[in-house]
């Protein structure tokens, strides 16, 4: 685990509010979230179903519109206000800046594993027939499933599919990974292997990872853990995190 992430925030959420309009009236999914994520952190956000975990990630990635507030990302030498970009700008920026890993893998069944991984390169204008395949094979080697490179997703296990999904998220070498319950549908042994992969990406490659989960037992394994309940981050957790980060900066 990276025990000394940079004090420089790479992600900032300022008074983020998300309200959904429903037949029963307005539903506040997020209630004024303020959060800083430092570069090199493995941040875990833990909460029950319906607490606002996935909505929070959608605000960070820009896949859904916020109601109020601002999300800033400071990466690759630039600062971006995510929700002030146009839709096509957000998609292109996200493809280069953030890798997203889902619980349901979301691999395209008609593409081989290599083709699934090279697709984000193509969408971001980074595709080169030889170099992109080499990059995909390198990532499959990192995930320890290179021998399955030319198979279709249906021919490998769920745990292997999740490894491919992580490789796909890394295709454009983004500084940030966003993971939405990535171990939720896996058995405990496979889930542990996936979690170890994330830890290695933080320790060895300096990635910043924000992961949401309902699994309380994972809390000690993150470099920082926050809890979300009814659309609000637990202020006690935030205060403890600020104290710890302050202590690191004084060293």
Secondary structure, 3 states (H helix, E strand, C coil): CCCCCCCCEEEEEEEEEEEEEECCEEEEEEEEEEEEEECCCEEEEECCCCCCHHHHHHHHHCCCCCCEEEEEEEECCEEEEHHHCCHHHHHHHHHHHEEEEECCCCCCCCCEHHHHHHHHHHHCCCCCHHHHHHHHHHHHHHCCCHHHCCCEHHHCCHHHHHHHHHHHHCCCCCCEEEEECCCCCCCHHHHHHHHHHHHHHHHHHCCEEEEEECCHHHHHHCCEEEEEECCEECHHHHHHHHHHHHHHHHC
